Structure formats: C-alpha cells, structure tokens
C-alpha cells in the first residue's frame, strides 16, 4: 500500500527544547490516523512540519513522495488549532477566500457542508460561537480535494452535540483516495473513526498500530490505552 506520508527520524529543537526526538511514522493512503498525546508532546510541531509550515532540524519527511514545499501544499489541507479567519469576514467571504486561494476547492461541497453544519453564509466570523467557527473552518478544509487532511484538535471547544456533527462530516466526506491525520484530547469521542493510532510522548512515538488490533490485543479501548500510557 502506498504511503501518503513517510517520516524518518524527525527531530525538531527550539533553542534548548527538543520538541521532536526522532519520530518515525508512515501513513498509508485511505487511512484515518489518530496522533494522540498530552499537551507539549510534539503533536502540533509534527503536524506543522507535515503541512510545510515548519522545517525539521533533522530527519526526512515526504508527503506524496515530495519534500514539503509547493507541491505538498497543493495536496495537503491543514486545519490548525489557532484562529486564522479574519473577524470582519462573512461566512461567504471565507468560502470565496478559499476558492481564490486553492485550485482544488470544491464550492459545491462547501455549500453542502455549510447547510449540514447549519451555518448562515451572511453571518460574520466575529458573531460565531467557538463551536460554529470550528464547524466553518472544518467545512472549508474538507471542501478541498486533497490527498492528506491534517486536522489539529478539530473538536476543541465544541459541545457534545456539535462534536457528533463534526465527526459525521469527517466520516461522510472522507475519501479512500486520501488520508487523514487527527490530533485530539477527546479520544473517547473520536476513537471510533480511527483506522490507526500513534501515541506520542515527549517528542517520540511510544505506541502505534491498527486501532482494532490494539483494542483486541490489549483488551482495552483506545481511550483506556491513552489513559494507561499517559497516566
């Protein structure tokens, strides 16, 4: 099976702090992978390297067979965990922004997702609740025809009802011709959609594998395993 992402001995240091200490991770096409770990474990740093926003200090990473750059940014759709939409924008302005910026943006899919998420195109970003903003950002990211979707805490600050809607949107819009890597602290809510999981602690992968095989061999849910690894 072809890998959309191949990371070998990825290391990243900030002055005296080692954020990543030799991460090895392969993500095959057609898989939803959970990258799980506590705050400060290196999750976001790794995602930013994969998205081409940061550069590793050592090691090699290939996305779709290429070093992160112009090509990989055209096949990666990245949802960061920070705010990036301008407050004055209306929802329809955000859609236009993505349409103008990304050639693979599917405006019809975006319209469908906005309806599904109960988002009004004339509402301003400033007026949206945190949960509604997350729905909007996810709708935009999922409307690209990417090969790799990178979602950093897509359920952050979202109430339980909205979480279910977001998870349904992810599953319903996932294509087996693409892959997805998701970070989250809400493991219990989201583990059902993972094909594979990788636990990261202090910049190193400490456990990884097929989610169902791990459940069977360890006789625990992924959430229970998470609590065991990071207790």
Secondary structure, DSSP 8 states (H G I E B T S, - for coil): --EEEEEEEEEEEETTEEEEEEEEEEEETT-EEEEE--TTSSHHHHHHHHTTSS--SEEEEEETTEESSHHHHHHEEEE-SS--S-TT-BHHHHHHHHHHH-TTB-HHHHHHHHHHTT--TTSBGGGS-HHHHHHHHHHHHHTB--SEEEEESTTTT--HHHHHHHHHHHHHT--TTSEEEEE-S-HHHHGGG-SEEEEEETTEEEEEEEHHHHHHHHTS-HHHHHHHHT-
